[in-house]
Amino acid sequence: MATVTDRPDHPVAGLVIPLVTALDRRGRPDPPAVGPLLAHLAAGGVTTLMLAGTNGEGPLLTPDDVRAYAAEVSAMWRDLVGASARIMVGATGAGTRETLQRMECLAGLDLDAVVVLAPTYFRHTERELHAHFRDAARHGRPVVIYNSPGYTGNPIPVSVVRRLLDEPAVVGLKDSSGDADLFGQFCALTRERPGFQVAQGAERQLADGLRLGAAGLVPGVGMLAPALCADLFRASRDGDHATAAALQHDVNRLAALFGIRPGVSGVVVMKTALHLLGLCPPHAAAPFLSLDDTELAALRTALAPLHDLVRPAALPAARPSQ
């Protein structure tokens, strides 16, 4: 299977999968349990994983849990994919001190970048946001800025990112704001400093993001259908925008699954869907609760017509769990 990346040395280029954290029934990380999902992703042409992000429930895990999971999963992934494998890990803290502590806990791991969000809970000025990312960038790791204002409450302005281009360790940005105008402005910054690249994290705007200049895509639904997202990336890269638009429609069909539990994070729906496909356990960290019987029935019904998109490529005999 051909992989999807324009620049194999850049952490946000091509298709990046924001991996779930496999947990046991007691909520403890269970790295071996994600093995079937890793095989599915590799068969779909994926080379890059992002751990401990939103889909990875990073803010709900202890730094030690994130480190242990990242250490084992990154080793599994590099063994599976080989030299082209890339790994990023999120370091999400309520403030700068916690963010740096989480970065320190990742010391010694073979990572391609650390993904850093804005602080959470309190609202911050542009000067404070700049200082937060500047301090993270000077910690000693390549840093990918993650703009996710729906979760942090602190949108990252273009002016802050432009100032951060002076920090050599800031290598890229993932934007999940869903603001197309803002995304275009972020992409324009890539012309101001060589090596700085932008990835689209808004699943319903993948094709649009690539047209605006994104180097990569970070779709959560890529765990369900990595080959679909890889095909969309390749079609857009090759200038076949009609095919990319048609594939975006299929991505939107998958994203509609999150409507089963609307208005909240899609972590539980995603993990349950992956479980029904035989790819990983359904357990999520507290205070997340499992789908109730009505939600589970709705998910099974919604998955049925999507079988052509989500059949695990590495598990041809897999059937939805009973």
Buried (B, 14 or more C-beta within 10 A) or exposed (E): EEBBBEEEEBBBBBBBBBBBBBBEEEBBBBBEBBBBBBBBBBBBBBBBBBBBBBBBBBBBBEBEBBBBBBBBBBBBBBEBBEEEBBBBBBBBBEBBEBBBEBBEBBEEBEBBBBBBBBBBEEEBEEEBBBBBBBBBBEBEBBBBBBBBBEBBBBBBBBEBBBBBBEBEBBBBBBBBBBBBEBBBBBBBBBEEBEBBBBBBBBBBBBBBBBBBBBBBBBBBBBBBBBBBBBBBBBBBBEEEBEBBBBBBEBBBBBBEBBEBBEEEBBBBBBBBBBBBBBBBBBBBBEEBEEBEEEBBEBBBEBBEEBEEBBBBBBBEEBEBEE
